[in-house]
Amino acid sequence: MKSTWIKGLEGQELEEVKSAFFAGGHLRERLKELLESKIKENNKRRITKEGYESPSWGYEQADCNGYERALLEVISLISQKNED
């Protein structure tokens, strides 16, 4: 669990967030699978030949990169490993 989840929390609220996080293990794992699937779809779209013909190809690549980076950040937030 990343410390981001409990930063600034104390007492009962802290314990409730910890408890909810660890109780939702199966749900978090399913969400991770869904997000990884989105990353794969994004990568397939990024490497199509048709994409090279677009005059805004560079912007589209930057958008794909940002989208993937955001999904990876969410995956890191829901991971049980403490990876601060």
C-alpha positions, 0 to 999 in steps of 0.5 A: 500500500502506498503511503499516499493513501493514508497521508494526513489521516489519523485514528479511526479514519486511518484504520478504515482506509487501511482496512478497506484497501486490504479488504478490496484485494480481489477488486483491485486485482481485477481493476489492474487487469482491466487497466493493463488491457487498456495499456495493450489496446493503447499500444496497438493503436499507437503502432498502426501504419495508418497513424503515420499518415496523420499530420498530428502524429507527434501529438497523438504519440504524446497523448498515448504516452500520457495516457499510458503513464496515467494508467501506470500511476493508477496501477501503482496506487492500487498495488499492494506493494509499498512502492513509494 
